[in-house]
Amino acid sequence: MDDLSSKYLTQMIERDHTYSVLELAGHLPYTVMDVISEANRLGYSFDNLMQDPNRVMIVKE
C-alpha cells in the first residue's frame, strides 16, 4: 500500500472511527486483504479474522 493510502487508512480509523475492513477497502483502491495486511503492519488487532474476510473489524486497543 502506498504511503498516502496508508495515512488515509490511519486517519479513517483514528479520526473517523471506521473499523470495518470492507468499508475501508471501499474507500481505497485496495482489496480487503490489502487493508488487513496494512492495518496489521500498523499494529491494529482484528475481530472475526478467521471467519468471513468481509466482516473483519479492526480493534483499537
PDB file of N, CA, C and O in Angstrom:
ATOM      1  N   MET A   1       0.854  -1.175   0.000  1.00  0.00           N
ATOM      2  CA  MET A   1       0.000   0.000   0.000  1.00  0.00           C
ATOM      3  C   MET A   1       0.896   1.232   0.000  1.00  0.00           C
ATOM      4  O   MET A   1       1.885   1.286   0.730  1.00  0.00           O
ATOM      5  N   ASP A   2       0.550   2.217  -0.814  1.00  0.00           N
ATOM      6  CA  ASP A   2       1.374   3.419  -0.878  1.00  0.00           C
ATOM      7  C   ASP A   2       1.207   4.266   0.389  1.00  0.00           C
ATOM      8  O   ASP A   2       0.240   4.098   1.132  1.00  0.00           O
ATOM      9  N   ASP A   3       2.143   5.162   0.624  1.00  0.00           N
ATOM     10  CA  ASP A   3       2.160   5.968   1.856  1.00  0.00           C
ATOM     11  C   ASP A   3       0.904   6.815   2.029  1.00  0.00           C
ATOM     12  O   ASP A   3       0.380   6.913   3.139  1.00  0.00           O
ATOM     13  N   LEU A   4       0.421   7.421   0.968  1.00  0.00           N
ATOM     14  CA  LEU A   4      -0.767   8.262   1.067  1.00  0.00           C
ATOM     15  C   LEU A   4      -1.994   7.442   1.481  1.00  0.00           C
ATOM     16  O   LEU A   4      -2.783   7.874   2.322  1.00  0.00           O
ATOM     17  N   SER A   5      -2.144   6.269   0.889  1.00  0.00           N
ATOM     18  CA  SER A   5      -3.268   5.399   1.247  1.00  0.00           C
ATOM     19  C   SER A   5      -3.137   4.905   2.674  1.00  0.00           C
ATOM     20  O   SER A   5      -4.136   4.785   3.383  1.00  0.00           O
ATOM     21  N   SER A   6      -1.920   4.619   3.103  1.00  0.00           N
ATOM     22  CA  SER A   6      -1.685   4.176   4.473  1.00  0.00           C
ATOM     23  C   SER A   6      -2.057   5.275   5.474  1.00  0.00           C
ATOM     24  O   SER A   6      -2.663   4.999   6.509  1.00  0.00           O
ATOM     25  N   LYS A   7      -1.693   6.510   5.159  1.00  0.00           N
ATOM     26  CA  LYS A   7      -2.051   7.633   6.034  1.00  0.00           C
ATOM     27  C   LYS A   7      -3.562   7.838   6.063  1.00  0.00           C
ATOM     28  O   LYS A   7      -4.134   8.119   7.116  1.00  0.00           O
ATOM     29  N   TYR A   8      -4.204   7.697   4.914  1.00  0.00           N
ATOM     30  CA  TYR A   8      -5.655   7.838   4.840  1.00  0.00           C
ATOM     31  C   TYR A   8      -6.333   6.737   5.652  1.00  0.00           C
ATOM     32  O   TYR A   8      -7.314   6.990   6.351  1.00  0.00           O
ATOM     33  N   LEU A   9      -5.818   5.532   5.559  1.00  0.00           N
ATOM     34  CA  LEU A   9      -6.353   4.407   6.335  1.00  0.00           C
ATOM     35  C   LEU A   9      -6.270   4.711   7.827  1.00  0.00           C
ATOM     36  O   LEU A   9      -7.244   4.520   8.555  1.00  0.00           O
ATOM     37  N   THR A  10      -5.126   5.176   8.278  1.00  0.00           N
ATOM     38  CA  THR A  10      -4.943   5.516   9.692  1.00  0.00           C
ATOM     39  C   THR A  10      -5.901   6.631  10.100  1.00  0.00           C
ATOM     40  O   THR A  10      -6.485   6.586  11.183  1.00  0.00           O
ATOM     41  N   GLN A  11      -6.060   7.619   9.246  1.00  0.00           N
ATOM     42  CA  GLN A  11      -6.969   8.728   9.545  1.00  0.00           C
ATOM     43  C   GLN A  11      -8.408   8.231   9.675  1.00  0.00           C
ATOM     44  O   GLN A  11      -9.132   8.653  10.576  1.00  0.00           O
ATOM     45  N   MET A  12      -8.816   7.350   8.790  1.00  0.00           N
ATOM     46  CA  MET A  12     -10.179   6.834   8.845  1.00  0.00           C
ATOM     47  C   MET A  12     -10.416   6.041  10.127  1.00  0.00           C
ATOM     48  O   MET A  12     -11.501   6.094  10.705  1.00  0.00           O
ATOM     49  N   ILE A  13      -9.413   5.319  10.560  1.00  0.00           N
ATOM     50  CA  ILE A  13      -9.560   4.535  11.787  1.00  0.00           C
ATOM     51  C   ILE A  13      -9.529   5.439  13.009  1.00  0.00           C
ATOM     52  O   ILE A  13     -10.401   5.345  13.873  1.00  0.00           O
ATOM     53  N   GLU A  14      -8.547   6.302  13.088  1.00  0.00           N
ATOM     54  CA  GLU A  14      -8.335   7.109  14.284  1.00  0.00           C
ATOM     55  C   GLU A  14      -9.307   8.282  14.412  1.00  0.00           C
ATOM     56  O   GLU A  14      -9.846   8.520  15.492  1.00  0.00           O
ATOM     57  N   ARG A  15      -9.529   8.996  13.349  1.00  0.00           N
ATOM     58  CA  ARG A  15     -10.367  10.190  13.437  1.00  0.00           C
ATOM     59  C   ARG A  15     -11.831   9.904  13.136  1.00  0.00           C
ATOM     60  O   ARG A  15     -12.725  10.374  13.840  1.00  0.00           O
ATOM     61  N   ASP A  16     -12.064   9.132  12.085  1.00  0.00           N
ATOM     62  CA  ASP A  16     -13.433   8.888  11.651  1.00  0.00           C
ATOM     63  C   ASP A  16     -14.045   7.647  12.296  1.00  0.00           C
ATOM     64  O   ASP A  16     -15.234   7.381  12.123  1.00  0.00           O
ATOM     65  N   HIS A  17     -13.246   6.892  13.032  1.00  0.00           N
ATOM     66  CA  HIS A  17     -13.706   5.701  13.752  1.00  0.00           C
ATOM     67  C   HIS A  17     -14.379   4.689  12.826  1.00  0.00           C
ATOM     68  O   HIS A  17     -15.433   4.138  13.144  1.00  0.00           O
ATOM     69  N   THR A  18     -13.750   4.458  11.684  1.00  0.00           N
ATOM     70  CA  THR A  18     -14.228   3.456  10.742  1.00  0.00           C
ATOM     71  C   THR A  18     -13.443   2.177  10.988  1.00  0.00           C
ATOM     72  O   THR A  18     -12.229   2.135  10.791  1.00  0.00           O
ATOM     73  N   TYR A  19     -14.143   1.139  11.419  1.00  0.00           N
ATOM     74  CA  TYR A  19     -13.443  -0.070  11.827  1.00  0.00           C
ATOM     75  C   TYR A  19     -13.696  -1.264  10.915  1.00  0.00           C
ATOM     76  O   TYR A  19     -13.007  -2.277  11.042  1.00  0.00           O
ATOM     77  N   SER A  20     -14.649  -1.183  10.011  1.00  0.00           N
ATOM     78  CA  SER A  20     -14.939  -2.286   9.112  1.00  0.00           C
ATOM     79  C   SER A  20     -13.901  -2.329   7.991  1.00  0.00           C
ATOM     80  O   SER A  20     -13.724  -1.351   7.266  1.00  0.00           O
ATOM     81  N   VAL A  21     -13.222  -3.458   7.855  1.00  0.00           N
ATOM     82  CA  VAL A  21     -12.207  -3.599   6.812  1.00  0.00           C
ATOM     83  C   VAL A  21     -12.845  -3.490   5.429  1.00  0.00           C
ATOM     84  O   VAL A  21     -12.257  -2.908   4.518  1.00  0.00           O
ATOM     85  N   LEU A  22     -14.043  -4.044   5.270  1.00  0.00           N
ATOM     86  CA  LEU A  22     -14.735  -3.964   3.986  1.00  0.00           C
ATOM     87  C   LEU A  22     -15.052  -2.514   3.636  1.00  0.00           C
ATOM     88  O   LEU A  22     -14.882  -2.102   2.489  1.00  0.00           O
ATOM     89  N   GLU A  23     -15.509  -1.742   4.611  1.00  0.00           N
ATOM     90  CA  GLU A  23     -15.811  -0.329   4.368  1.00  0.00           C
ATOM     91  C   GLU A  23     -14.545   0.456   4.049  1.00  0.00           C
ATOM     92  O   GLU A  23     -14.550   1.310   3.163  1.00  0.00           O
ATOM     93  N   LEU A  24     -13.465   0.173   4.762  1.00  0.00           N
ATOM     94  CA  LEU A  24     -12.195   0.842   4.493  1.00  0.00           C
ATOM     95  C   LEU A  24     -11.705   0.535   3.082  1.00  0.00           C
ATOM     96  O   LEU A  24     -11.242   1.428   2.373  1.00  0.00           O
ATOM     97  N   ALA A  25     -11.810  -0.727   2.679  1.00  0.00           N
ATOM     98  CA  ALA A  25     -11.368  -1.122   1.333  1.00  0.00           C
ATOM     99  C   ALA A  25     -12.203  -0.425   0.264  1.00  0.00           C
ATOM    100  O   ALA A  25     -11.708  -0.162  -0.832  1.00  0.00           O
ATOM    101  N   GLY A  26     -13.457  -0.126   0.568  1.00  0.00           N
ATOM    102  CA  GLY A  26     -14.316   0.567  -0.385  1.00  0.00           C
ATOM    103  C   GLY A  26     -13.895   2.005  -0.633  1.00  0.00           C
ATOM    104  O   GLY A  26     -14.246   2.594  -1.656  1.00  0.00           O
ATOM    105  N   HIS A  27     -13.138   2.574   0.308  1.00  0.00           N
ATOM    106  CA  HIS A  27     -12.662   3.953   0.173  1.00  0.00           C
ATOM    107  C   HIS A  27     -11.260   4.030  -0.434  1.00  0.00           C
ATOM    108  O   HIS A  27     -10.766   5.116  -0.738  1.00  0.00           O
ATOM    109  N   LEU A  28     -10.637   2.887  -0.606  1.00  0.00           N
ATOM    110  CA  LEU A  28      -9.261   2.845  -1.101  1.00  0.00           C
ATOM    111  C   LEU A  28      -9.167   1.943  -2.331  1.00  0.00           C
ATOM    112  O   LEU A  28     -10.001   1.055  -2.503  1.00  0.00           O
ATOM    113  N   PRO A  29      -8.179   2.151  -3.177  1.00  0.00           N
ATOM    114  CA  PRO A  29      -8.028   1.296  -4.367  1.00  0.00           C
ATOM    115  C   PRO A  29      -7.294  -0.007  -4.037  1.00  0.00           C
ATOM    116  O   PRO A  29      -6.397  -0.426  -4.769  1.00  0.00           O
ATOM    117  N   TYR A  30      -7.682  -0.638  -2.934  1.00  0.00           N
ATOM    118  CA  TYR A  30      -7.040  -1.874  -2.485  1.00  0.00           C
ATOM    119  C   TYR A  30      -8.094  -2.890  -2.076  1.00  0.00           C
ATOM    120  O   TYR A  30      -9.240  -2.531  -1.807  1.00  0.00           O
ATOM    121  N   THR A  31      -7.707  -4.149  -2.029  1.00  0.00           N
ATOM    122  CA  THR A  31      -8.629  -5.225  -1.637  1.00  0.00           C
ATOM    123  C   THR A  31      -8.738  -5.301  -0.114  1.00  0.00           C
ATOM    124  O   THR A  31      -7.968  -4.674   0.614  1.00  0.00           O
ATOM    125  N   VAL A  32      -9.701  -6.077   0.340  1.00  0.00           N
ATOM    126  CA  VAL A  32      -9.880  -6.306   1.770  1.00  0.00           C
ATOM    127  C   VAL A  32      -8.597  -6.885   2.370  1.00  0.00           C
ATOM    128  O   VAL A  32      -8.174  -6.476   3.451  1.00  0.00           O
ATOM    129  N   MET A  33      -7.985  -7.829   1.673  1.00  0.00           N
ATOM    130  CA  MET A  33      -6.761  -8.452   2.191  1.00  0.00           C
ATOM    131  C   MET A  33      -5.616  -7.443   2.276  1.00  0.00           C
ATOM    132  O   MET A  33      -4.796  -7.522   3.192  1.00  0.00           O
ATOM    133  N   ASP A  34      -5.546  -6.503   1.346  1.00  0.00           N
ATOM    134  CA  ASP A  34      -4.529  -5.443   1.405  1.00  0.00           C
ATOM    135  C   ASP A  34      -4.735  -4.568   2.640  1.00  0.00           C
ATOM    136  O   ASP A  34      -3.777  -4.203   3.322  1.00  0.00           O
ATOM    137  N   VAL A  35      -5.994  -4.236   2.917  1.00  0.00           N
ATOM    138  CA  VAL A  35      -6.303  -3.402   4.080  1.00  0.00           C
ATOM    139  C   VAL A  35      -5.977  -4.144   5.373  1.00  0.00           C
ATOM    140  O   VAL A  35      -5.438  -3.554   6.310  1.00  0.00           O
ATOM    141  N   ILE A  36      -6.300  -5.427   5.427  1.00  0.00           N
ATOM    142  CA  ILE A  36      -5.966  -6.232   6.612  1.00  0.00           C
ATOM    143  C   ILE A  36      -4.456  -6.259   6.811  1.00  0.00           C
ATOM    144  O   ILE A  36      -3.970  -6.070   7.925  1.00  0.00           O
ATOM    145  N   SER A  37      -3.723  -6.493   5.743  1.00  0.00           N
ATOM    146  CA  SER A  37      -2.266  -6.555   5.819  1.00  0.00           C
ATOM    147  C   SER A  37      -1.670  -5.237   6.311  1.00  0.00           C
ATOM    148  O   SER A  37      -0.791  -5.232   7.172  1.00  0.00           O
ATOM    149  N   GLU A  38      -2.153  -4.112   5.760  1.00  0.00           N
ATOM    150  CA  GLU A  38      -1.624  -2.804   6.148  1.00  0.00           C
ATOM    151  C   GLU A  38      -2.008  -2.464   7.588  1.00  0.00           C
ATOM    152  O   GLU A  38      -1.179  -1.963   8.347  1.00  0.00           O
ATOM    153  N   ALA A  39      -3.237  -2.727   7.962  1.00  0.00           N
ATOM    154  CA  ALA A  39      -3.667  -2.451   9.339  1.00  0.00           C
ATOM    155  C   ALA A  39      -2.872  -3.305  10.326  1.00  0.00           C
ATOM    156  O   ALA A  39      -2.541  -2.846  11.420  1.00  0.00           O
ATOM    157  N   ASN A  40      -2.572  -4.527   9.949  1.00  0.00           N
ATOM    158  CA  ASN A  40      -1.742  -5.395  10.788  1.00  0.00           C
ATOM    159  C   ASN A  40      -0.338  -4.813  10.916  1.00  0.00           C
ATOM    160  O   ASN A  40       0.238  -4.797  12.004  1.00  0.00           O
ATOM    161  N   ARG A  41       0.205  -4.338   9.807  1.00  0.00           N
ATOM    162  CA  ARG A  41       1.543  -3.728   9.821  1.00  0.00           C
ATOM    163  C   ARG A  41       1.561  -2.491  10.715  1.00  0.00           C
ATOM    164  O   ARG A  41       2.575  -2.195  11.348  1.00  0.00           O
ATOM    165  N   LEU A  42       0.440  -1.769  10.768  1.00  0.00           N
ATOM    166  CA  LEU A  42       0.336  -0.567  11.591  1.00  0.00           C
ATOM    167  C   LEU A  42       0.062  -0.881  13.063  1.00  0.00           C
ATOM    168  O   LEU A  42       0.015   0.027  13.893  1.00  0.00           O
ATOM    169  N   GLY A  43      -0.119  -2.160  13.384  1.00  0.00           N
ATOM    170  CA  GLY A  43      -0.257  -2.567  14.781  1.00  0.00           C
ATOM    171  C   GLY A  43      -1.677  -2.734  15.286  1.00  0.00           C
ATOM    172  O   GLY A  43      -1.880  -2.869  16.493  1.00  0.00           O
ATOM    173  N   TYR A  44      -2.660  -2.730  14.407  1.00  0.00           N
ATOM    174  CA  TYR A  44      -4.047  -2.926  14.833  1.00  0.00           C
ATOM    175  C   TYR A  44      -4.348  -4.415  14.982  1.00  0.00           C
ATOM    176  O   TYR A  44      -3.709  -5.256  14.351  1.00  0.00           O
ATOM    177  N   SER A  45      -5.324  -4.723  15.821  1.00  0.00           N
ATOM    178  CA  SER A  45      -5.809  -6.085  16.004  1.00  0.00           C
ATOM    179  C   SER A  45      -7.145  -6.216  15.272  1.00  0.00           C
ATOM    180  O   SER A  45      -7.715  -5.227  14.810  1.00  0.00           O
ATOM    181  N   PHE A  46      -7.632  -7.457  15.177  1.00  0.00           N
ATOM    182  CA  PHE A  46      -8.842  -7.718  14.409  1.00  0.00           C
ATOM    183  C   PHE A  46      -9.803  -8.616  15.159  1.00  0.00           C
ATOM    184  O   PHE A  46      -9.409  -9.394  16.028  1.00  0.00           O
ATOM    185  N   ASP A  47     -11.075  -8.490  14.804  1.00  0.00           N
ATOM    186  CA  ASP A  47     -12.128  -9.369  15.290  1.00  0.00           C
ATOM    187  C   ASP A  47     -12.731 -10.053  14.063  1.00  0.00           C
ATOM    188  O   ASP A  47     -12.850  -9.427  13.009  1.00  0.00           O
ATOM    189  N   ASN A  48     -13.106 -11.299  14.180  1.00  0.00           N
ATOM    190  CA  ASN A  48     -13.694 -12.096  13.091  1.00  0.00           C
ATOM    191  C   ASN A  48     -12.699 -12.396  11.971  1.00  0.00           C
ATOM    192  O   ASN A  48     -13.112 -12.661  10.843  1.00  0.00           O
ATOM    193  N   LEU A  49     -11.423 -12.360  12.254  1.00  0.00           N
ATOM    194  CA  LEU A  49     -10.408 -12.543  11.210  1.00  0.00           C
ATOM    195  C   LEU A  49     -10.470 -13.931  10.579  1.00  0.00           C
ATOM    196  O   LEU A  49     -10.239 -14.069   9.378  1.00  0.00           O
ATOM    197  N   MET A  50     -10.775 -14.947  11.355  1.00  0.00           N
ATOM    198  CA  MET A  50     -10.772 -16.313  10.832  1.00  0.00           C
ATOM    199  C   MET A  50     -12.123 -16.721  10.241  1.00  0.00           C
ATOM    200  O   MET A  50     -12.269 -17.846   9.763  1.00  0.00           O
ATOM    201  N   GLN A  51     -13.092 -15.842  10.267  1.00  0.00           N
ATOM    202  CA  GLN A  51     -14.403 -16.173   9.713  1.00  0.00           C
ATOM    203  C   GLN A  51     -14.515 -15.581   8.319  1.00  0.00           C
ATOM    204  O   GLN A  51     -13.740 -15.957   7.440  1.00  0.00           O
ATOM    205  N   ASP A  52     -15.426 -14.695   8.090  1.00  0.00           N
ATOM    206  CA  ASP A  52     -15.646 -14.087   6.782  1.00  0.00           C
ATOM    207  C   ASP A  52     -14.759 -12.851   6.631  1.00  0.00           C
ATOM    208  O   ASP A  52     -14.907 -11.903   7.403  1.00  0.00           O
ATOM    209  N   PRO A  53     -13.839 -12.831   5.659  1.00  0.00           N
ATOM    210  CA  PRO A  53     -12.953 -11.667   5.496  1.00  0.00           C
ATOM    211  C   PRO A  53     -13.703 -10.343   5.290  1.00  0.00           C
ATOM    212  O   PRO A  53     -13.181  -9.277   5.615  1.00  0.00           O
ATOM    213  N   ASN A  54     -14.909 -10.412   4.757  1.00  0.00           N
ATOM    214  CA  ASN A  54     -15.687  -9.196   4.532  1.00  0.00           C
ATOM    215  C   ASN A  54     -16.322  -8.641   5.810  1.00  0.00           C
ATOM    216  O   ASN A  54     -16.877  -7.542   5.801  1.00  0.00           O
ATOM    217  N   ARG A  55     -16.243  -9.387   6.891  1.00  0.00           N
ATOM    218  CA  ARG A  55     -16.825  -8.941   8.151  1.00  0.00           C
ATOM    219  C   ARG A  55     -15.771  -8.637   9.206  1.00  0.00           C
ATOM    220  O   ARG A  55     -16.097  -8.444  10.378  1.00  0.00           O
ATOM    221  N   VAL A  56     -14.532  -8.593   8.799  1.00  0.00           N
ATOM    222  CA  VAL A  56     -13.433  -8.313   9.731  1.00  0.00           C
ATOM    223  C   VAL A  56     -13.550  -6.886  10.247  1.00  0.00           C
ATOM    224  O   VAL A  56     -13.758  -5.949   9.476  1.00  0.00           O
ATOM    225  N   MET A  57     -13.417  -6.735  11.543  1.00  0.00           N
ATOM    226  CA  MET A  57     -13.455  -5.428  12.176  1.00  0.00           C
ATOM    227  C   MET A  57     -12.093  -5.156  12.804  1.00  0.00           C
ATOM    228  O   MET A  57     -11.476  -6.053  13.378  1.00  0.00           O
ATOM    229  N   ILE A  58     -11.632  -3.919  12.691  1.00  0.00           N
ATOM    230  CA  ILE A  58     -10.379  -3.521  13.318  1.00  0.00           C
ATOM    231  C   ILE A  58     -10.677  -3.195  14.778  1.00  0.00           C
ATOM    232  O   ILE A  58     -11.651  -2.509  15.090  1.00  0.00           O
ATOM    233  N   VAL A  59      -9.836  -3.692  15.650  1.00  0.00           N
ATOM    234  CA  VAL A  59      -9.999  -3.474  17.087  1.00  0.00           C
ATOM    235  C   VAL A  59      -8.887  -2.536  17.543  1.00  0.00           C
ATOM    236  O   VAL A  59      -7.702  -2.823  17.372  1.00  0.00           O
ATOM    237  N   LYS A  60      -9.288  -1.422  18.121  1.00  0.00           N
ATOM    238  CA  LYS A  60      -8.298  -0.489  18.676  1.00  0.00           C
ATOM    239  C   LYS A  60      -8.090  -0.818  20.143  1.00  0.00           C
ATOM    240  O   LYS A  60      -9.049  -1.022  20.887  1.00  0.00           O
ATOM    241  N   GLU A  61      -6.840  -0.867  20.551  1.00  0.00           N
ATOM    242  CA  GLU A  61      -6.538  -1.180  21.955  1.00  0.00           C
ATOM    243  C   GLU A  61      -5.992   0.022  22.676  1.00  0.00           C
ATOM    244  O   GLU A  61      -5.684  -0.059  23.865  1.00  0.00           O
TER     245      GLU A  61
END
